[in-house]
Amino acid sequence: MSKQYLQTLTIPDAHPTDIFSLAITPSHLLTASGSSSIKIYRTKGQAIHADTAEDENPYPLVQTLEKVHKLGCHHVSTSLDGRVAASVGFGGELKVWECAEDGEWKEKGQIIVAEKNAGEHWAPALSENGQYLACTTSDGRINVYDTNTISDGKAEKITEYQTKGFFGMSVDVSPNGEMTASGHQNGSIYIFNNSTRRLAHSLAGLIKPVRAVKFSPANTYLAATGDSRIIALYDTKSGEQVANLTGHSSWIMSLDWNWNGEYLLSGSQDGKAKIWSVERRECVATQTESEKCLWSVKWVYHSPTARNEVFVTAGAGKTLAFYREASGT
């Protein structure tokens, strides 16, 4: 059974350049691009219904973090509790942000390496409460910092996971905090045990660059994808590859699980967003944004109380596009 989604809102020219990354909290949508600023839209308590007025924007822009990454920002990530965010710029700067009680985001600090090295920080991921920050490097390492210790451009490095030295393009921390996964330029995928700080699994199956890795909400699966145009599903306990999801015609840039892990959302260079049923191992919906690359896709609602799930896409079109599940599907 297929699902249907309606495009209910677009925000054109949300950034002056490609929107490379989206991050979601229970209250906000953070957007990052090749421009120097990060924009923040309110999502809490909002829903898009069929009778919404055309001139009514249920996702208003509430804050802009001005000129935070001089050369632009390629990644932004948030903690599951919505209190902490991390962003990485093309100059290699890694910044950590806090959301205050009044909903305003402020810089908590910046982690600066001893020598200027744009490759020391690439893809970030935060633990559930935002205390631990994992960040990949161009030579394959994963640095793990304690964000509570940020001061004067430094933070305590909890550990440093070593791989075979290939560019770390993607990273994720499991929702329960037990595992860290990384995807690399040579197609390698690794899962590390955060308690023992040792390699748990070296995963096979993707030969080409891995642009996204994402743990399911219950930590049962790791989804990984990239230039192979395949979404591989791995059992996190055994490391066994349990499924291949195919259907995109170009590189897959982004992945996100819905709140209960029933569906997986993907965005591709082919301009399409796809929703996959994990149980049925098949695509149940395809939305064509345009022929321009979708750099990032995210579910907006991660809640069992949401009437209809919503997701948002962004990319080379500089537009934020929101889709709502059609009633009855």
Protein Blocks (a to p, Z undefined) as FASTA:
>chain_A
ZZddddfbdcehkbfbdcfbdcddfkbccdddfbfbdcdddfehpacdfklcfklcfbdc
fbdcehkbfnopfbdcddfkopaccdddfkopacdddddfkopacdfbdcddfbdcfklp
ccdcddfkomaccdddfkopacdddfklggghiacdfbacddehiacfbdcddfklpacc
dddfkopacdddfklopafbdcehiabdcfbdcddfklmaccdddjkopacdddfklopa
fbdcdhifbdcfbdcddfkopaccdddfkopacdddfklopafbdcdfblcdcfbdcdfb
dcfkbmbacdddddjkopacdddddehZZ
